């Protein structure tokens, strides 16, 4: 007796048979694509490049198929093609700006060395937020709050 998974895959494949010709299905199987993989077309998750090319060439899938969010979420970093994304250089990182969600901040008076204040002011508006970001990074790097001197 067939298991529910196999039965479901066969039912999905039978539905695909309505849209794919027997020649297309035969070509996909020759390329090593299983009934279950055919049943979930147009998803090609886990397929080899050669298998995707076969499916494209025979018209079983269309180029540029938009991936569902679930398909995208299931991808590992190794499966994602970053070839069209430029590599970030040191120059890019130097111009990057740290953005954090707006939070309610408390207004205080703090005494800073003049050169520390000048350093942050040179970077323009938002210098107080950058000082806060540096302090937040310090806080994350040192999760145990310092104890006051005795």
N, C-alpha and C positions, 0 to 999 in steps of 0.2 A: 504494500500500500504506500502511496506517495505521501511524503511529509507535507504539511501545510505550506512551507516555504517553496518547495518544488512545485506544488500545485499553483501557488500564486505566480511564480515565475513563468510557468507554462501558460497561464491565463493571460499574463501581460504580453508574453511573446505572441500568443494567438491574436491579441489586439494589434500588435505591431505588424502581423502578417497582413492586416487590412491596409497598411500604409506602405509596407516594403514588399517588393517583388520577391519571388522565390530565388531569382538570380542574385539579388542584393543580399539576401540572408545567407545564401551559399557562399558568396564572396566574403562576407563577414566571418563566417565559421571557418573558412579556409585560412583567414588571417589570424585564427586562434581566439576569436571572440566568442564567449559563451552565450548560451540562450539567455541567461540572467542579465548579462551585459547588454544584449540586444534589446531585452524587454524594457530596460530603463533609458534607452535612447530618448532624447539627445544627450544625456549625461555620458561623458566619456572618462569619468574619473577612474584612474588606475590603468588606463589604456597606454600602450606604447605609442610613440610617435608614428611608427609604421602602420599601426592599426588605425589610428586616426586618419592618416592619409588615405588608406583604403576606403574607409567610411566616407570621406569627403569625395574621393574620385568616383564612387559609385552612386553618390547622391543620397546616401543613408542619413547623412547629417549635413547641415549647411554651415559654411564658414561663418564665423562670427556669432555662433550660438551664445546667447547671453546666459551666463551661469546663474543659477538660483543662489540665494543667500546661504541655504543649507549646503549646497555643493561647495561654495567658496569657503565656508566655515570649516568644512571637512578637510581642506587642503593643508598639507604641511608646508613649511617654508621652502623645502627642497622642490616641491611640486609647482611653486609659483614662478612664473617667468618674469624676471625683473629686467630683461634685456632692453626694454624701452625706457627704463628709468635711469636717468643719469646718476653716476656715482657722486656722492657728496665729497667735496674737497675740503681742505682746511679753510680755504677762503669762504666756502658756503657756511661752514660751521661758525666762522668768525662773525658772519652777518646774522646768524640765527638769533632769534629773540625768544626767551622763555615766556610762555604764556601760561597763566594759571587762572582757574576760575576766580571770579570776584568773590571776595569774602569780606565779612565785616571786620574791619581793622580797628584797633584801639589806638587812639592818639596818645603819644607819650613824649617825654623829653628825654633825649639820650645824648650823652657826650661822646663825640668821636674825634679822633685825631684829625687835624686840618687836612693832612695829605690823603687820608682815607675818604673824607667827605669830598675833597676836590676830585679824586679819582672817579667816584661814582657820578658826581655832577657833570664831569666832562662828557659823559655818555648821553647827556640830554634829559629831556623830560622822562619821568618814570624812574628816576634814580632811587627814590625811596623804596619803590617796589622791588628794584633789583637788590637793594640792601636786604630787604625782607627775604627775597629768594635765596640769597647767599646764607642768611641765618637759618632758613628752613632746611637747606642742604646740610648744614652743619648739624642741625637737630636730628635729621634722618641718619646721618653717619654716626652719631653718638646718641643712641636711643635712651640711654640711662641718664636722666637729668643729673647735673652735677650737684653735689651736696654743698651747702654753705660752709665756709670755714668756721671752726669752733673758736 
